[in-house]
C-alpha cells in the first residue's frame, strides 16, 4: 500500500491554543480533487464521499480530547474478480493529546530539563504527546480510514476456489538431474 510513503493527501490544521472551555466542532469534507488524492494514497478504486465531524474539548490546560466520526463511500477492487466493490464506512474513534512543547522561551540561566522515560503497558498508551498546538486533524482520520478498509473485499456471492483436482503437480527441477546420472 502506498499510504506509508506518500505525503498525506488531506490536511486540516487546527490551532488548539484558541480552544475555549466550551470546546469546538470541526466539519471536514474532502472535495473532488482531495478524494481522488486520498483514493490514490489508500490504493482504492475511488472515493465518492469523505466527511468527518471532530468534537474537540479541553481536558486540562495542556490536554485535549478529540472525538472523530468518519463517513466515507469507497469503492475497492474485489480480490477474486477485480470487479468494483462499493462500501459505506462509518467509524468513530477518540484521541487524547497532551501538549509537551514550551509556550514561553526558557531563560538562558535555567538548566535544560531531561525528560523522564516511563514505560507503560501497551494496553494503556496514554495521550499522544504533541510539541505544537497546531494539530492536523486529517492525520488521524486518514490513519483510521486505511485501518477500517476491508482488507479482502469481495463481490457478493464470490468466493475464492483453489484449482480443481486432477492437475498434476509440476515436475521437480531435480528430476531432470536424475535422468543425467548414468545407470539409472
Beta strands, then each sheet from edge to edge (+ up, - down):
strand 1: 13-15
strand 2: 24-29
strand 3: 46-60
strand 4: 63-77
strand 5: 84-99
strand 6: 128-130
strand 7: 134-136
sheet 1: 1+ 7-
sheet 2: 2+ 3- 4+ 5- 6-
end
